[in-house]
Amino acid sequence: MKISRSEVEKTARLARLDLNEAEMERMTAQLDTILSYAAKLDELNTDGVAAICSQAAANAFREDEVRPSLPRELALANGPQHNEESFVVPKIIG
């Protein structure tokens, strides 16, 4: 077994998952299957296999150009409350 029930319980607690007994058993079995498969992949001989990467050969980004943006009045019109410069939000920290 690649993963213990206590490790699944700890992971569920960290993820804030409230799993019942049946879900805990199913999750332990499923994670064990996944980790066993990953361990099986480690057994493969990859000597001489070139690494695959997704790096572009050249910079694919466009050049920066100045373009007109949304006027402030129109942007502020989307909020429920605003002053002349920014949105007004309720204070949440004392």
PAFI-527401 format. One record per residue (C-alpha): x, y, z; residue number from 1. Coordinates in Angstrom, 1 decimal. Example, Ala and Ser with C-alpha at 12.3 -4.5 7.8 and 13.67 -1.06 7.14 Angstrom:
+--------+--------+--------+-----+
|      x |      y |      z |   n |
+--------+--------+--------+-----+
|   12.3 |   -4.5 |    7.8 |   1 |
|   13.7 |   -1.1 |    7.1 |   2 |
+--------+--------+--------+-----+
***
This chain:
+--------+--------+--------+-----+
|      x |      y |      z |   n |
+--------+--------+--------+-----+
|    0.0 |    0.0 |    0.0 |   1 |
|    1.4 |    3.4 |   -1.1 |   2 |
|   -0.7 |    5.5 |    1.2 |   3 |
|   -2.1 |    4.9 |    4.7 |   4 |
|   -5.5 |    5.7 |    6.1 |   5 |
|   -3.9 |    8.2 |    8.5 |   6 |
|   -2.3 |   10.0 |    5.6 |   7 |
|   -5.6 |   10.2 |    3.8 |   8 |
|   -7.3 |   11.5 |    7.0 |   9 |
|   -4.6 |   14.2 |    7.4 |  10 |
|   -4.9 |   15.2 |    3.8 |  11 |
|   -8.7 |   15.4 |    4.1 |  12 |
|   -8.4 |   17.5 |    7.2 |  13 |
|   -6.0 |   19.9 |    5.4 |  14 |
|   -8.3 |   20.1 |    2.5 |  15 |
|  -11.2 |   20.8 |    4.8 |  16 |
|  -13.1 |   17.7 |    3.6 |  17 |
|  -15.6 |   16.0 |    5.9 |  18 |
|  -15.5 |   12.4 |    4.7 |  19 |
|  -17.7 |    9.7 |    6.3 |  20 |
|  -16.4 |    6.2 |    6.9 |  21 |
|  -17.4 |    4.9 |    3.5 |  22 |
|  -15.9 |    7.9 |    1.7 |  23 |
|  -12.7 |    7.5 |    3.7 |  24 |
|  -12.3 |    3.9 |    2.6 |  25 |
|  -13.1 |    4.6 |   -1.0 |  26 |
|  -10.7 |    7.6 |   -1.0 |  27 |
|   -7.9 |    5.5 |    0.5 |  28 |
|   -8.3 |    2.8 |   -2.1 |  29 |
|   -8.5 |    5.3 |   -5.0 |  30 |
|   -5.4 |    7.2 |   -3.9 |  31 |
|   -3.5 |    4.0 |   -3.3 |  32 |
|   -4.4 |    2.9 |   -6.9 |  33 |
|   -3.2 |    6.2 |   -8.3 |  34 |
|    0.1 |    6.2 |   -6.3 |  35 |
|    0.7 |    2.6 |   -7.2 |  36 |
|    0.4 |    3.4 |  -10.9 |  37 |
|    2.7 |    6.4 |  -10.5 |  38 |
|    5.3 |    4.1 |   -8.8 |  39 |
|    4.9 |    1.6 |  -11.7 |  40 |
|    5.9 |    4.4 |  -14.1 |  41 |
|    9.1 |    4.9 |  -12.1 |  42 |
|   10.1 |    1.4 |  -13.1 |  43 |
|   10.3 |    2.3 |  -16.8 |  44 |
|   13.8 |    2.6 |  -18.3 |  45 |
|   13.9 |    6.1 |  -19.7 |  46 |
|   17.7 |    6.1 |  -20.6 |  47 |
|   18.2 |    7.7 |  -24.0 |  48 |
|   14.7 |    9.2 |  -24.1 |  49 |
|   14.9 |   12.9 |  -24.8 |  50 |
|   13.1 |   15.2 |  -22.4 |  51 |
|   10.0 |   16.8 |  -23.7 |  52 |
|    9.5 |   20.5 |  -23.0 |  53 |
|    7.0 |   23.1 |  -24.1 |  54 |
|    9.4 |   26.0 |  -24.4 |  55 |
|    8.7 |   28.2 |  -27.5 |  56 |
|   11.7 |   28.6 |  -29.8 |  57 |
|   11.1 |   32.4 |  -30.0 |  58 |
|    9.3 |   34.9 |  -28.0 |  59 |
|    5.6 |   34.6 |  -28.9 |  60 |
|    4.5 |   37.8 |  -27.1 |  61 |
|    3.2 |   40.7 |  -29.1 |  62 |
|    4.9 |   44.1 |  -28.9 |  63 |
|    3.6 |   46.5 |  -26.3 |  64 |
|    1.5 |   49.3 |  -27.8 |  65 |
|   -0.4 |   52.1 |  -26.2 |  66 |
|   -4.1 |   51.9 |  -26.8 |  67 |
|   -7.0 |   53.8 |  -25.4 |  68 |
|   -8.6 |   52.3 |  -22.3 |  69 |
|  -12.0 |   52.4 |  -20.8 |  70 |
|  -12.8 |   55.9 |  -19.5 |  71 |
|  -12.8 |   56.2 |  -15.7 |  72 |
|  -16.5 |   57.3 |  -15.6 |  73 |
|  -17.6 |   54.2 |  -17.5 |  74 |
|  -15.5 |   51.9 |  -15.3 |  75 |
|  -16.8 |   53.4 |  -12.1 |  76 |
|  -20.4 |   53.2 |  -13.4 |  77 |
|  -20.2 |   49.4 |  -13.0 |  78 |
|  -19.8 |   49.6 |   -9.2 |  79 |
|  -22.7 |   50.2 |   -6.7 |  80 |
|  -20.8 |   53.0 |   -4.9 |  81 |
|  -18.0 |   55.2 |   -6.1 |  82 |
|  -16.5 |   58.6 |   -5.7 |  83 |
|  -14.8 |   60.5 |   -8.6 |  84 |
|  -11.7 |   58.4 |   -8.5 |  85 |
|  -12.4 |   54.9 |   -7.2 |  86 |
|  -14.9 |   52.4 |   -5.9 |  87 |
|  -16.2 |   52.8 |   -2.4 |  88 |
|  -16.3 |   49.5 |   -0.4 |  89 |
|  -17.4 |   48.9 |    3.2 |  90 |
|  -14.7 |   48.9 |    5.9 |  91 |
|  -14.2 |   45.3 |    7.1 |  92 |
|  -11.2 |   45.7 |    9.4 |  93 |
|  -11.6 |   47.5 |   12.7 |  94 |
+--------+--------+--------+-----+
***
